[in-house]
Amino acid sequence: MQEMVAYCGLVCTECPTYKATKKNDNKARAKIAEEWSRQYQHTFKTEDINCNGCLAVGNVQIGYCKVCEIRKCGADRKVLNCGYCVEYPCDKLNNFHTRVVKAKAKLEAIRNKK
């Protein structure tokens, strides 16, 4: 499977929801829903656990990804991810990366290869 890097730098293809969706694995979906319900103190149902990845066309993204400002901006700018954006890094991305350092490192690696 080819790696899919979201606009923010998260790797969609490493996400358990993405993997469960691609395999159409309801057992994995149920396990993820149970784990995430505990972790995020929000009720997730098995049918909520579906995502084709940030870069997929359509509206099959998990939870917040459907309304993510970073995702919308990247799609509007038609970049592969924010690592390719001329305005990298922006305030939205910097705020996100204070919580998700791994995603920042991924985008930095992409920029360094350009």
PASEBA-1860 file (N, C-alpha, C; in nm, 3 decimals):
! residues 114
1> MQEMVAYC> 0.085/-0.118/0.000/0.000/0.000/0.000/0.089/0.124/0.000 ~ 0.061/0.216/-0.089/0.137/0.340/-0.099/0.100/0.433/0.017 ~ 0.198/0.499/0.073/0.177/0.590/0.186/0.093/0.710/0.143 ~ -0.009/0.744/0.223/-0.089/0.865/0.201/-0.063/0.959/0.318 ~ -0.006/1.075/0.288/0.022/1.175/0.390/-0.085/1.283/0.381 ~ -0.155/1.304/0.491/-0.258/1.407/0.497/-0.195/1.545/0.485 ~ -0.277/1.644/0.458/-0.227/1.781/0.444/-0.147/1.823/0.566 ~ -0.190/1.783/0.684/-0.127/1.824/0.811/0.000/1.747/0.843
9> GLVCTECP> 0.024/1.636/0.774/0.142/1.555/0.800/0.114/1.421/0.866 ~ -0.010/1.399/0.911/-0.044/1.266/0.961/-0.039/1.168/0.845 ~ -0.006/1.044/0.874/0.001/0.942/0.769/-0.128/0.861/0.773 ~ -0.217/0.887/0.680/-0.349/0.822/0.676/-0.336/0.670/0.669 ~ -0.241/0.623/0.591/-0.227/0.480/0.570/-0.179/0.405/0.694 ~ -0.139/0.478/0.799/-0.101/0.416/0.926/-0.217/0.415/1.026 ~ -0.325/0.484/0.993/-0.439/0.498/1.083/-0.521/0.369/1.086 ~ -0.558/0.323/1.205/-0.637/0.200/1.214/-0.775/0.213/1.148
17> TYKATKKN> -0.833/0.331/1.147/-0.962/0.350/1.082/-0.948/0.336/0.931 ~ -0.845/0.395/0.875/-0.818/0.382/0.732/-0.800/0.235/0.695 ~ -0.721/0.164/0.775/-0.694/0.022/0.747/-0.822/-0.061/0.757 ~ -0.903/-0.035/0.858/-1.029/-0.109/0.874/-1.124/-0.082/0.758 ~ -1.126/0.042/0.712/-1.212/0.078/0.599/-1.166/0.005/0.473 ~ -1.038/0.008/0.447/-0.985/-0.056/0.326/-1.008/-0.206/0.327 ~ -1.003/-0.268/0.445/-1.024/-0.412/0.456/-1.171/-0.448/0.478 ~ -1.256/-0.345/0.495/-1.397/-0.363/0.530/-1.410/-0.459/0.649
25> DNKARAKI> -1.333/-0.428/0.754/-1.319/-0.515/0.871/-1.404/-0.461/0.987 ~ -1.525/-0.516/1.002/-1.616/-0.469/1.107/-1.567/-0.503/1.247 ~ -1.494/-0.612/1.262/-1.438/-0.647/1.392/-1.337/-0.540/1.435 ~ -1.251/-0.498/1.344/-1.154/-0.393/1.374/-1.226/-0.261/1.402 ~ -1.330/-0.231/1.324/-1.408/-0.108/1.346/-1.467/-0.106/1.486 ~ -1.523/-0.218/1.529/-1.584/-0.226/1.663/-1.480/-0.204/1.772 ~ -1.362/-0.262/1.754/-1.254/-0.246/1.852/-1.208/-0.101/1.859 ~ -1.191/-0.037/1.744/-1.149/0.103/1.739/-1.256/0.191/1.804
33> AEEWSRQY> -1.382/0.167/1.773/-1.492/0.245/1.831/-1.490/0.236/1.983 ~ -1.469/0.117/2.033/-1.464/0.097/2.178/-1.344/0.170/2.239 ~ -1.227/0.155/2.179/-1.106/0.220/2.230/-1.118/0.372/2.226 ~ -1.163/0.424/2.113/-1.173/0.569/2.098/-1.281/0.628/2.187 ~ -1.388/0.554/2.210/-1.493/0.602/2.300/-1.437/0.624/2.440 ~ -1.354/0.531/2.484/-1.289/0.548/2.616/-1.187/0.661/2.612 ~ -1.102/0.660/2.512/-0.992/0.755/2.502/-1.040/0.899/2.490 ~ -1.140/0.921/2.406/-1.185/1.058/2.377/-1.313/1.097/2.451
41> QHTFKTED> -1.363/1.008/2.534/-1.485/1.034/2.612/-1.597/1.087/2.523 ~ -1.615/1.018/2.413/-1.719/1.047/2.314/-1.764/0.912/2.260 ~ -1.891/0.894/2.241/-1.941/0.766/2.194/-1.920/0.750/2.043 ~ -1.840/0.652/2.008/-1.820/0.614/1.868/-1.892/0.481/1.847 ~ -1.962/0.471/1.734/-2.026/0.346/1.696/-1.942/0.281/1.587 ~ -1.959/0.151/1.572/-1.885/0.079/1.469/-1.900/0.145/1.333 ~ -2.021/0.187/1.301/-2.045/0.248/1.169/-1.982/0.387/1.153 ~ -1.935/0.446/1.263/-1.864/0.574/1.256/-1.721/0.557/1.207
49> INCNGCLA> -1.670/0.437/1.216/-1.529/0.412/1.189/-1.510/0.379/1.041 ~ -1.508/0.484/0.961/-1.488/0.475/0.816/-1.410/0.597/0.770 ~ -1.304/0.572/0.694/-1.226/0.683/0.640/-1.144/0.634/0.521 ~ -1.152/0.706/0.412/-1.071/0.675/0.294/-0.946/0.761/0.288 ~ -0.919/0.835/0.395/-0.800/0.919/0.400/-0.828/1.063/0.365 ~ -0.743/1.148/0.413/-0.759/1.293/0.399/-0.763/1.337/0.253 ~ -0.688/1.272/0.169/-0.677/1.316/0.030/-0.785/1.259/-0.061 ~ -0.867/1.170/-0.007/-0.973/1.108/-0.088/-1.080/1.210/-0.124
57> VGNVQIGY> -1.132/1.196/-0.242/-1.243/1.280/-0.288/-1.370/1.225/-0.226 ~ -1.460/1.313/-0.189/-1.584/1.270/-0.126/-1.583/1.302/0.021 ~ -1.676/1.244/0.094/-1.692/1.280/0.234/-1.685/1.157/0.324 ~ -1.592/1.066/0.294/-1.574/0.949/0.379/-1.444/0.968/0.458 ~ -1.452/1.061/0.553/-1.343/1.086/0.645/-1.396/1.069/0.787 ~ -1.306/1.039/0.878/-1.345/1.016/1.017/-1.364/1.149/1.089 ~ -1.471/1.162/1.161/-1.497/1.272/1.253/-1.451/1.409/1.210 ~ -1.356/1.463/1.285/-1.310/1.599/1.265/-1.250/1.621/1.126
65> CKVCEIRK> -1.193/1.519/1.068/-1.130/1.534/0.937/-1.227/1.588/0.832 ~ -1.355/1.561/0.849/-1.456/1.611/0.754/-1.463/1.762/0.753 ~ -1.433/1.826/0.866/-1.446/1.971/0.876/-1.314/2.041/0.905 ~ -1.204/1.970/0.893/-1.071/2.023/0.926/-1.034/2.143/0.838 ~ -0.996/2.253/0.901/-0.956/2.374/0.827/-0.826/2.352/0.749 ~ -0.736/2.274/0.803/-0.610/2.246/0.734/-0.639/2.166/0.607 ~ -0.724/2.066/0.618/-0.761/1.984/0.502/-0.828/2.069/0.395 ~ -0.921/2.154/0.436/-0.992/2.240/0.341/-0.895/2.334/0.270
73> CGADRKVL> -0.804/2.394/0.345/-0.707/2.487/0.288/-0.616/2.416/0.187 ~ -0.564/2.300/0.225/-0.477/2.224/0.135/-0.548/2.185/0.007 ~ -0.673/2.142/0.019/-0.751/2.104/-0.099/-0.777/2.226/-0.188 ~ -0.810/2.339/-0.126/-0.835/2.461/-0.202/-0.710/2.506/-0.277 ~ -0.593/2.486/-0.215/-0.466/2.527/-0.277/-0.412/2.423/-0.374 ~ -0.476/2.307/-0.376/-0.439/2.198/-0.467/-0.292/2.154/-0.449 ~ -0.251/2.140/-0.321/-0.118/2.089/-0.290/-0.131/1.943/-0.246 ~ -0.024/1.866/-0.261/-0.027/1.727/-0.216/-0.042/1.718/-0.066
81> NCGYCVEY> 0.024/1.807/0.004/0.010/1.826/0.148/0.073/1.959/0.181 ~ 0.064/2.003/0.305/0.112/2.136/0.343/0.263/2.152/0.326 ~ 0.336/2.043/0.321/0.480/2.050/0.297/0.513/2.111/0.162 ~ 0.420/2.110/0.070/0.441/2.165/-0.064/0.385/2.307/-0.078 ~ 0.326/2.360/0.026/0.263/2.492/0.019/0.368/2.603/0.030 ~ 0.351/2.708/-0.049/0.444/2.821/-0.046/0.432/2.899/0.085 ~ 0.321/2.886/0.155/0.301/2.957/0.281/0.331/2.870/0.403 ~ 0.397/2.758/0.383/0.433/2.668/0.493/0.540/2.732/0.579
89> PCDKLNNF> 0.528/2.724/0.709/0.414/2.682/0.789/0.321/2.800/0.816 ~ 0.195/2.772/0.834/0.098/2.877/0.865/0.054/2.862/1.011 ~ -0.024/2.957/1.059/-0.070/2.954/1.198/-0.155/2.831/1.229 ~ -0.245/2.793/1.136/-0.329/2.674/1.159/-0.242/2.550/1.180 ~ -0.144/2.538/1.095/-0.055/2.421/1.100/0.031/2.426/1.226 ~ 0.085/2.542/1.258/0.167/2.555/1.379/0.089/2.519/1.504 ~ -0.036/2.562/1.513/-0.120/2.529/1.628/-0.142/2.378/1.638 ~ -0.171/2.314/1.526/-0.192/2.170/1.523/-0.064/2.096/1.563
97> HTRVVKAK> 0.047/2.141/1.511/0.174/2.073/1.536/0.225/2.086/1.679 ~ 0.172/2.179/1.757/0.209/2.182/1.899/0.157/2.059/1.971 ~ 0.049/1.999/1.916/-0.011/1.880/1.977/0.031/1.751/1.906 ~ 0.071/1.762/1.780/0.103/1.643/1.701/0.240/1.663/1.635 ~ 0.343/1.646/1.714/0.480/1.672/1.670/0.522/1.577/1.558 ~ 0.474/1.454/1.562/0.508/1.355/1.460/0.465/1.402/1.321 ~ 0.351/1.467/1.313/0.301/1.517/1.185/0.391/1.629/1.131 ~ 0.439/1.714/1.220/0.530/1.820/1.179/0.659/1.760/1.124
105> AKLEAIRN> 0.712/1.659/1.192/0.835/1.594/1.147/0.818/1.535/1.007 ~ 0.701/1.480/0.979/0.675/1.421/0.847/0.678/1.529/0.740 ~ 0.613/1.643/0.766/0.613/1.752/0.668/0.752/1.811/0.650 ~ 0.826/1.821/0.758/0.964/1.872/0.749/1.048/1.779/0.662 ~ 1.032/1.649/0.677/1.105/1.553/0.594/1.068/1.568/0.448 ~ 0.941/1.592/0.419/0.896/1.612/0.282/0.958/1.739/0.225 ~ 0.958/1.845/0.302/1.016/1.971/0.255/1.165/1.958/0.230 ~ 1.231/1.883/0.313/1.376/1.865/0.297/1.413/1.786/0.172
113> KK> 1.319/1.705/0.122/1.342/1.626/0.000/1.316/1.707/-0.126 ~ 1.241/1.817/-0.113/1.206/1.899/-0.231/1.328/1.962/-0.292
END
